[in-house]
Amino acid sequence: MKRLLPLFFALPLVIGCAARQPAPLSDINHAHEWDAPDRDEWQLPHAIVQALEIKPGQKVVDLGAGTGYMLPFLAEAVGPEGKVYALEVQKDFATMLRFRTHHEQLNNVEVVEDTATSLNLTEKVDRVLLLNTYRQLEQPIAMLKAIRASLKPGGLIVIVDVRPDPHVEGPPPEQRLHPSTVEAEARGAGLTVIADSTHLPRDYLLVLADEEEAAKLPATSTPTQH
């Protein structure tokens, strides 16, 4: 049964999806715009961490970490005994991430250069975050399958992306994905949406889990309270 996250509102999902082209990869020349002083106000990073339901000591992936905006929040959530993997396919961003983790002494963060269809990890993880990354995937189902294979039992995937609403600031309409497209592609990878939200000012948020594991959850299952 799909559940609602605490303090979040339901997001209607439309069945089916159309063929799509991936959005262009982020341009490092605009990186300064993504860490603007007001980003916390509309990105609500603590709400994203809450949706991930991270426990101290867990291993978390920030897939397409970009400038590393979420890394301090994720590093704090997993604690000194946990591990955050900052995955990035673009070498320039990987270099930026290494500088940031060193400068901010994020000692429980490791930067990893991944590929379009694999995570290049040597161990299984508990949580995977895709923040404004999913729409850029060239082979979304292949990547979702790779993520699913990398999860420990009970693992969760959280996808956060800009809403397909012309009144919401963000990329051009043709580069945005309706959440129903994400849900359909997730089903193709053996995953299912177990929670959703439109609480974020600009984005929708979907929580995915392995379809077989999700089917075993009690119908009355409720999210962990924080």
Steps between C-alpha positions, in 0.01 A plus 500: 500500500634841407548716806527870566801648670452692824390860442480432127208511258393235252620526141261359235676264261375451146534155345728466204787703356621627167836445336745765606841647438736561791549858611848640431763448768560788738751766396770558759516865392163549670598315817503817709129545431407169663644581841337841529440620859123448470515141378425349840171692502361327189702178491420406862803270540391380844168384353693299241713342772182420690352328195815287469442374857876484556630327812845565650760265360324444169652530155338758273556592134453848356470408132592792277627698797583807290640776722452287811215708639345206688824349627524686835140402583550136403837479677344629820210255472716186464742615770870417536435125478303536175610568144379728221597427141492808275460358150559718197536416133661833405869530587487877562231454761687207655801729541278766659354240736843385613598858575179561694521186710861581589431868570195427717666197665222264399708200599218248458443597135669325208484635145449236232490549123217287365365421153162538330391148600705400806587632843863379526453405864673213678229449762124511537335812641191594699377813325538666159407862427449645152451874541423675169692219331240251382387702199860497371539121495563368149391146591271543802375142525852357472620739771204421725576130463861569598383700802256225600781244482715722723243528780509308824173337613267779606685753287328812369541726199384862513451692175454876521436694180336821388123489458355520145329826588572804280459727803787326680850635436736256337603341169290537182174300495635252244778403743267421788357159585155426632522274807286242317790457254738434787257253654458309174876478446544388860257213440712400202795465737314297763440796730184659632405836648416459869469868591466834325485868581445847359607669821815641340436845348639420155542124484313174536650221708457127446619221729570170322564151633555154357163378372529158662597645838229765484238232436585344838428820691179498708212685338484725804870585487575857600821698460747542779427809706784746554 
